């Protein structure tokens, strides 16, 4: 048995493969990070004897992530290669005891052994979500679904407007992302400023759209996280088609219907999004 036989590694690879097959990752677009569970860390320690890259100082300190281990997609790597060259495409990264540095323990064997260029925004989100609920949030996934990106270019950058428009497509939407969707204007990728802005929205939402760039989702596990992206992308596609056919004249659920849905499924939908 080797490190690639561990369940957590196989699940990470599956997410990457599924995202590629769904068309969410052109070339080397997108990235994913996973904050490992203590029992998973113990498993990988059986295969990792020494770091392959020593400590690298981070642009921003994350005390809440001190000592954590992450699975991280590598800079410039293609999701489509995860199955055939996993040791190149992703790696295991450890944060130091003060939350100020990281080192690579395994993998990331190409492109200078560097984590994704958006590692800092990911860590900002992980820090906020771990503080909110350490067990509920372990995955941060960023990808480029076509319909979501198109929608961000044509709709107002307003959380209520875009959330309700997506929710209105089918009941599965408010059930899958009940805290709604945040959205940011176009910004340069991979910067600390973008990470901070995204983190602020992630205090309220589990989903943030980077306008004309892509989507980020924070989730409990790989299935849940990919499921949210898939649901939103399908909803965005339906919305674009409906508006192409009918403009703004189409049926929508009423406020009362949303309240009934909320009551039956205990969704705790934000009042600001329930009101029409």
C-alpha positions as CSV (number, residue, x, y, z in Angstrom):
1,X,0.0,0.0,0.0
2,X,1.3,3.5,-0.9
3,X,0.2,7.0,-0.2
4,X,-2.0,7.0,-3.4
5,X,-4.0,4.2,-2.0
6,X,-5.3,6.3,0.9
7,X,-9.0,7.0,0.7
8,X,-8.6,10.8,1.1
9,X,-6.1,10.9,-1.7
10,X,-8.4,8.8,-4.0
11,X,-11.3,11.1,-3.2
12,X,-9.2,14.2,-4.0
13,X,-8.2,12.7,-7.3
14,X,-11.9,11.9,-8.1
15,X,-13.0,15.5,-7.5
16,X,-10.3,16.7,-9.8
17,X,-11.2,14.2,-12.5
18,X,-14.9,14.9,-12.2
19,X,-14.3,18.7,-12.4
20,X,-12.3,18.2,-15.6
21,X,-14.9,16.0,-17.2
22,X,-17.7,18.4,-16.4
23,X,-15.8,21.1,-18.2
24,X,-15.0,23.3,-15.2
25,X,-11.3,23.5,-15.8
26,X,-9.9,24.7,-19.1
27,X,-6.1,24.1,-19.4
28,X,-4.7,24.7,-15.9
29,X,-7.7,26.8,-14.7
30,X,-9.1,26.3,-11.2
31,X,-7.7,25.0,-7.9
32,X,-8.7,23.0,-4.8
33,X,-7.5,22.8,-1.2
34,X,-8.6,20.3,1.5
35,X,-7.9,20.7,5.2
36,X,-7.1,17.2,6.4
37,X,-8.6,15.4,9.4
38,X,-6.3,14.4,12.2
39,X,-6.7,10.7,11.4
40,X,-5.8,11.4,7.7
41,X,-2.7,13.3,8.8
42,X,-1.6,10.2,10.8
43,X,-2.1,8.0,7.7
44,X,0.1,10.2,5.4
45,X,2.8,10.5,8.1
46,X,3.5,6.8,7.6
47,X,4.6,7.7,4.0
48,X,6.2,11.2,4.6
49,X,9.6,11.1,6.4
50,X,10.9,14.6,5.5
51,X,9.8,17.7,3.7
52,X,10.6,18.1,0.0
53,X,10.5,21.9,0.3
54,X,11.4,23.7,3.5
55,X,9.5,26.5,5.1
56,X,8.2,29.3,2.9
57,X,6.9,32.6,4.5
58,X,3.3,33.4,3.7
59,X,2.0,36.8,2.7
60,X,-0.6,36.7,5.5
61,X,-0.6,35.2,8.9
62,X,-3.3,32.6,9.7
63,X,-3.1,31.7,13.4
64,X,-6.3,29.6,13.2
65,X,-4.6,27.3,10.7
66,X,-1.4,26.7,12.7
67,X,-0.3,23.1,12.4
68,X,-2.8,22.1,9.8
69,X,-2.1,19.9,6.8
70,X,-3.6,20.5,3.4
71,X,-4.0,18.7,0.1
72,X,-3.3,21.4,-2.5
73,X,-3.4,21.6,-6.3
74,X,-0.1,22.8,-7.8
75,X,0.6,26.1,-9.7
76,X,0.3,25.7,-13.4
77,X,-0.9,22.1,-13.3
78,X,-3.9,20.7,-15.3
79,X,-6.7,18.9,-13.6
80,X,-6.9,16.4,-16.5
81,X,-3.5,15.0,-15.4
82,X,-4.5,14.3,-11.8
83,X,-5.2,10.6,-12.6
84,X,-2.1,9.9,-14.5
85,X,0.4,12.1,-12.7
86,X,-1.0,12.8,-9.2
87,X,2.4,13.5,-7.6
88,X,2.9,16.4,-10.1
89,X,-0.6,17.9,-10.0
90,X,-1.1,18.2,-6.2
91,X,0.7,17.8,-2.9
92,X,0.6,17.8,0.8
93,X,1.4,21.1,2.6
94,X,1.9,21.7,6.3
95,X,1.4,25.1,8.0
96,X,3.8,25.9,10.8
97,X,2.9,26.3,14.5
98,X,2.5,30.1,14.3
99,X,0.5,30.1,11.0
100,X,3.2,32.2,9.2
101,X,4.9,29.6,7.0
102,X,4.2,26.5,5.0
103,X,6.3,23.6,3.7
104,X,5.7,20.9,1.1
105,X,5.8,17.4,2.5
106,X,4.9,15.4,-0.6
107,X,4.0,15.9,-4.3
108,X,4.0,19.1,-6.4
109,X,6.9,17.6,-8.2
110,X,6.7,20.0,-11.2
111,X,6.7,23.8,-11.7
112,X,9.0,24.5,-8.8
113,X,6.9,22.6,-6.2
114,X,4.6,25.6,-5.8
115,X,1.0,25.4,-4.5
116,X,-1.6,27.1,-6.6
117,X,-1.2,30.8,-7.1
118,X,-4.5,31.2,-5.2
119,X,-3.3,29.4,-2.1
120,X,-3.5,32.6,-0.1
121,X,-7.2,33.4,-0.9
122,X,-7.9,29.7,-0.1
123,X,-6.2,30.0,3.3
124,X,-8.2,33.1,4.1
125,X,-11.4,31.2,3.4
126,X,-10.2,28.2,5.4
127,X,-9.4,30.3,8.3
128,X,-12.8,32.0,8.4
129,X,-14.7,28.8,7.9
130,X,-12.7,26.8,10.4
131,X,-13.4,29.5,13.0
132,X,-17.1,29.3,12.1
133,X,-17.4,25.5,12.2
134,X,-14.2,23.4,12.0
135,X,-15.9,20.1,11.0
136,X,-18.5,21.6,8.6
137,X,-15.9,23.2,6.3
138,X,-12.8,21.4,5.0
139,X,-12.8,21.9,1.2
140,X,-12.4,25.1,-0.8
141,X,-12.9,24.5,-4.5
142,X,-12.5,27.1,-7.3
143,X,-13.4,26.4,-10.9
144,X,-14.6,28.1,-14.1
145,X,-18.1,26.9,-15.0
146,X,-19.2,28.5,-18.2
147,X,-22.8,29.5,-17.4
148,X,-21.9,31.0,-14.0
149,X,-19.2,33.2,-15.7
150,X,-21.6,34.3,-18.4
151,X,-24.3,35.1,-15.7
152,X,-21.8,37.2,-13.8
153,X,-21.2,39.4,-16.9
154,X,-24.8,40.2,-17.5
155,X,-26.5,40.4,-14.1
156,X,-26.1,43.1,-11.4
157,X,-23.4,42.3,-8.9
158,X,-25.9,42.1,-6.0
159,X,-26.1,39.0,-3.8
160,X,-29.9,39.2,-3.4
161,X,-30.6,39.6,-7.1
162,X,-28.3,36.7,-8.2
163,X,-29.3,34.4,-5.3
164,X,-33.0,34.7,-5.9
165,X,-32.6,34.4,-9.7
166,X,-30.7,31.1,-9.1
167,X,-33.0,29.9,-6.4
168,X,-36.0,30.5,-8.6
169,X,-34.9,27.8,-11.1
170,X,-35.7,24.8,-8.9
171,X,-36.3,23.9,-5.3
172,X,-33.0,22.0,-5.1
173,X,-31.2,25.4,-5.3
174,X,-32.3,26.9,-2.0
175,X,-31.9,23.4,-0.5
176,X,-28.3,23.1,-1.7
177,X,-27.0,26.6,-1.1
178,X,-29.4,28.1,1.5
179,X,-27.1,30.9,2.6
180,X,-27.2,32.3,-0.9
181,X,-24.4,33.5,-3.2
182,X,-21.9,36.3,-2.8
183,X,-20.4,38.1,-5.8
184,X,-17.3,40.3,-6.3
185,X,-16.4,42.6,-9.2
186,X,-13.6,41.6,-11.5
187,X,-10.2,41.5,-9.7
188,X,-6.7,40.3,-10.3
189,X,-6.5,36.6,-9.3
190,X,-4.3,35.3,-6.5
191,X,-3.8,38.5,-4.5
192,X,-4.1,38.9,-0.7
193,X,-6.7,41.7,-1.3
194,X,-8.9,39.3,-3.3
195,X,-8.5,36.7,-0.5
196,X,-9.6,39.2,2.1
197,X,-12.6,40.4,0.1
198,X,-13.7,36.8,-0.6
199,X,-13.2,35.9,3.1
200,X,-15.5,38.7,4.1
201,X,-18.3,37.4,1.9
202,X,-17.5,33.8,3.1
203,X,-18.5,35.0,6.6
204,X,-22.0,35.0,5.3
205,X,-22.1,32.7,2.3
206,X,-20.6,29.3,1.4
207,X,-20.5,30.4,-2.3
208,X,-18.7,33.4,-3.9
209,X,-18.7,34.2,-7.6
210,X,-15.6,36.1,-8.9
211,X,-17.1,38.1,-11.7
212,X,-16.1,36.9,-15.2
213,X,-13.6,34.5,-13.5
214,X,-15.4,31.6,-11.7
215,X,-16.9,30.3,-8.5
216,X,-15.6,29.4,-5.1
217,X,-17.3,27.0,-2.7
218,X,-16.5,26.0,0.8
219,X,-17.9,22.6,1.8
220,X,-17.8,19.7,4.2
221,X,-16.4,17.1,1.8
222,X,-15.7,16.5,-1.8
223,X,-19.1,15.3,-2.8
224,X,-20.9,18.2,-1.1
225,X,-18.6,20.8,-2.6
226,X,-18.8,19.5,-6.2
227,X,-22.5,19.1,-5.8
228,X,-23.0,22.7,-4.9
229,X,-21.0,23.9,-8.0
230,X,-22.9,21.5,-10.2
231,X,-26.3,22.7,-8.9
232,X,-25.4,26.4,-9.4
233,X,-24.0,25.8,-12.8
234,X,-27.1,23.9,-13.9
235,X,-29.3,26.7,-12.5
236,X,-27.3,29.4,-14.2
237,X,-27.7,27.6,-17.5
238,X,-31.4,27.2,-17.1
239,X,-31.7,30.9,-16.1
240,X,-29.8,32.0,-19.2
241,X,-32.0,29.9,-21.5
242,X,-35.2,31.0,-19.9
243,X,-34.2,34.7,-20.3
244,X,-33.2,34.1,-23.8
245,X,-36.7,32.7,-24.6
246,X,-38.9,34.8,-22.3
247,X,-36.9,37.8,-21.2
248,X,-37.9,38.8,-17.7
249,X,-41.4,37.3,-18.1
250,X,-41.5,33.9,-16.5
251,X,-43.0,32.2,-13.4
252,X,-41.2,32.4,-10.1
253,X,-41.9,30.9,-6.6
254,X,-43.7,33.3,-4.3
255,X,-42.4,34.5,-0.9
256,X,-45.0,32.3,0.7
257,X,-43.8,29.2,-1.2
258,X,-40.2,29.9,-0.1
259,X,-41.4,30.1,3.5
260,X,-43.2,26.8,3.2
261,X,-40.1,25.2,1.7
262,X,-38.0,26.7,4.5
263,X,-40.3,25.4,7.2
264,X,-40.6,21.8,5.8
265,X,-36.9,21.3,5.2
266,X,-35.5,23.5,8.0
267,X,-33.3,25.5,5.7
268,X,-33.1,28.8,7.7
269,X,-33.2,30.9,4.5
270,X,-32.0,34.5,5.1
271,X,-35.0,36.8,5.4
272,X,-33.5,39.3,3.0
273,X,-33.5,36.7,0.2
274,X,-36.9,35.2,1.0
275,X,-38.7,38.6,0.6
276,X,-39.4,39.4,-3.0
